[in-house]
Structures are given as structure tokens and as C-alpha cells.
Amino acid sequence: MSISSVIKSIQDIMRKDAGVDGDAQRLGQMSWLLFLKVFDAQEEELELELDDYKTPIPEKLLWRNWATDSQGITGDELLDFVNDELFYSLKNLTAPIDLNPRGHVVREAFSDAFNYMKNGTLLRQVINKLNEIDFTDSKERHLFGDIYEQILRDLQSAGNAGEFYTPRAVTRFIVDRLDPKLGESIMDPACGTGGFLACSFDHVKNNYVKTVADHQTLQKQVHGVEKKQLPHLLCITNMMLHGIEVPVQIKHGNTLNKPLSNWDSNINVIATNPPFGGTEEDGIEKNFPAEMQTRETADLFLQLIIEVLDKDGRAGVVLPDGTLFGEGVKTKIKKMLTEECNLHTIVRLPNGVFNPYTGIKTNILFFTKGEPTQHVWFYEHPYPEGVKNYNKTKPMKFEEFQTEIDWWGSEQDGFASRVETNQAWKVSIEEIIERNFNLDIKNPYQGEVISHDPQELLAQYQTQQQEITQLRSQLKDILGAALQSGVQQSGEQN
């Protein structure tokens, strides 16, 4: 049985349970169960590898000791165990945590988790289905990553407040261009379910890890913060599936929640798609300098990224068009960005990259801290041949970025090999200052670009309707006049 059909069966079973209401709760329920199963699979590996290994949670709470027997506890007995013993103990873990930091991961993961299911027999059916997946099998583990992303896409097709799943093609392209190395600290300050972190981990592992010691170094390189409980739990599970044994660097909290001046991080690489379109709760903006305060989430994250990057630290950040042309505080942030960092490249993505969650047009900003910007290269990413828009069944593919990769060149020589093409053009900092830091600079080599923006299309439609009405009136007048003159002529002939 394939993993996708296992996941579908689980969702079908949960639909019968009166306690689980809607996709978000189904995913929440599945997440803590998956976490415990993946955690236990890793525990078994650690027990084999390490002498005297001590599990950080009570033995009877390990998945293998209460969940793996398909004929094991069920019904009310299972519900009582889960609600009164399992959840209570994991939320309040203390003693063995000091000996094994994996305990912190469990306590964090369960801090806001909840058992929604009210029917213990259905819960047993869900657990038995989950046991059909073998997380110690590397092929199944890899395949699970795909399914896991599919579940997220299904959940987030109702994306709200700028929380959108970043397409894998965009994630891979950003990480590929930033090229994180072994030993460099890698951060996503709004990590969601860990797409950028998992991709960065794989990039370092595939390109730079040669020894067991290298692998231990890599384990400690990846840092993330996620505000919401469910994505945080999924992110930890994602990290464990990628082989990070102690994902304690994945914090549960709001990155923007402490004063900017209190940050002393020196991060080498930041790859992120911060929430945009949303606003922060009252008081968060007070953590930022007086003249830079705003409630717009993306603007605050951009300031934070500039602050926490080390000298020569580099970032790839997905931002909406609004950041490029926005004024007021946005202008001040862009001025600071170009003064403190070399904003060397803006890749302008076409409409629909984030379909079906949002039609907002987005860009990837690549910058390196430490030297001011002299000029910015823009690259307009075209649709592939024969594609007019992206959708759920035809998403963007990583291979589409090959033209950018071939054109990219090296930051070492100031991108000397770059040339202007129909897609690429260069703008000096003088021109950007003249434009009051409006970075929404259109491609000078392209004719008029057809817009798919609903507001623009509606405005065009209304204009066309008015023009049609005017033409009709003119035609009526002409026809009326012609008929009138025809009647007059025939009258004269008679």
C-alpha cells in the first residue's frame, strides 16, 4: 500500500470522529502521532549506535510499547491512556531531559499539541494505519517527505495572512544560489514546516559532508523559529526525517518578539519566505527603531534579517511586489538595505508561482551584508514554453531556473560575466536613489506585459464596457440619422 493511500485512509477514518473538525484539526491530530512514531524510529537507531543510551521519555510512552500492537489497547482504555498519561507526561517532562536533549524536543513539540479524537476505536484504527509506514526504510522516509508536502499543500490551499507553502522549485533555487557550506550557520526566521531548512540540510549533506564528524557539524548548523504550534511540530518531524537527531535549534516562538538591539546572532546564510500581507500584534513594532516601526510583518522580518546577518553573510528572501514599490517605512528599509548590504540580484517571478494560495506577484531578493549596493541586477523569470500560468497540477519546476543559473556568474568578481539580455538588466544605485528607492523596475526589453491581476482586469473590463456603450450610442445615432434621411428622401420622391 502506498503512503499516499495510507494518509488518505487515515483522513477518512478521522472524518468519522465527532471530535475532529476540519482539515486543520485532522492535520494536527496526524502530526503528533507521526512525530511520536518518527521519534521512536530514531530512538531505536540511537540505541543500536550508542552504548548505554537512555531514552529521554518514560519507556511505556515510546510508540513501540503502546501503539505497535494492532490488537493492543483500544476504545476508552486507549483514550484514557492518551489523554491522562501520554499527553500529561510529555507536556511535563523533567528528570531525564538533562541527560538527553531529545527530551526538550518532545516537551516543546507537545507544549500546545492536543488530542482531538473522541472515539478510541477510531483512534486505534488510525494508529494501525500509521504502522503500515516504515520510517526506518530510507526509501519510505524519502517518499514520506513528498506526501508530507502534499498534506501541507492541501491544508494551505486556504492559506491566510500570507502563510503560503513555498514551492519546492523556489526553495531549491534560493538554496542552490546561496550555496551554504559545512559549518556555516543557516537560519530561517519564519521557518513554517521547515522547507528551506530541509533543503539547506540536504544541500550541505550532498555537497560537503564526507565524514561522521562532518555530519555532527551539520546537525548543529540549522536554526529556525516558528510562531504557530502545528507548523512547528511538523518542522521538527521534518528535521528528524532528514536525520537531525536533536532539532532543538527549531524554536517555538515569534522571532520578532525581542528588541532588535538584543540580537547578537552572526548568521552566515538566511533563506526564507517571511509571512507577507499580515500585520503583527500590538507592541511587536516597539522592538524596532522608532523611525522604522511598522505592523507589516514582511517589513519587520527584512529589518531583522539585515540585523542578524554576519559580515559577508548572505540572504535569499521571497518578498511581494508591495515591498519593492512601497513608500514610507518601506523606503527607509530599502535605503538601509542598499547601504548596509549589496543587493546584487532581484529575480522577478511571474504570476501564479504561489497558486492556488495567492495571486500576489513575488520576487526573490539576494543580498550580502557588509558592502553597499553599487547596482542591482534584475532578472525577469519567464514562463516556460507553452505555459500561461502555474497551478496545483502544473507547478513551477526547478529546471526552469537553469537559465538564471547559467547566467549567474560569481560574486567574487562582482558578477563580471553577467550580460544584459531580454530577461536581465542592470540598474545603478544612483538611479534607484533618484526613484526614491522604488525597486519595482519594469523590464526595459519587454513590450507591454499582459496582466492577470483581478483588480486590473476588472478595471480594463469596465473601461471596455464604457467604450462599447459609447460605440453603441454612436452607431444608434448614425443608424437613426441614416434611417431618418432615408425616410425623408423617399417622402421627397413621392
Helices and strands as residue ranges (DSSP letters): H 3-15, H 22-49, G 59-61, H 63-66, H 75-80, I 81-86, H 87-91, G 95-98, H 102-110, H 120-130, H 138-156, H 168-178, E 186-188, H 195-208, H 212-219, E 222-226, H 229-241, E 250-252, G 255-257, G 260-262, E 267-272, G 284-287, G 290-292, H 297-308, E 309-320, H 321-325, H 329-340, E 341-348, E 362-369, E 375-380, G 398-401, H 402-408, G 411-413, E 424-428, H 429-434, H 454-493
